[in-house]
Amino acid sequence: MIIINSKENKVYKLISNLLKNKKKRDKEKMFVVEGLKNFNEISKDFCFKFIVVSESFYKKSDTIISKIKKKWLRIDFKHNV
């Protein structure tokens, strides 16, 4: 797990660029899924490079985070960005 605490973080910059730039999404063959409902729907069909959650979600959602950790090896969460 990494904590993103700066807008200069590589993961933060990548996600920001993916959200803003279709050419970047096409080039990287990546996209961003926002929200737990969307994540649950799409997680059956795709693998993830990053799973980024807020610190508050991470702290209050132990059950969901545990399930995610079992399925994927790494969870990243944004902190103070």
Helices and strands as residue ranges (DSSP letters): E 2-4, H 10-20, H 22-28, H 36-42, E 52-54, H 55-60, H 62-71, E 76-78
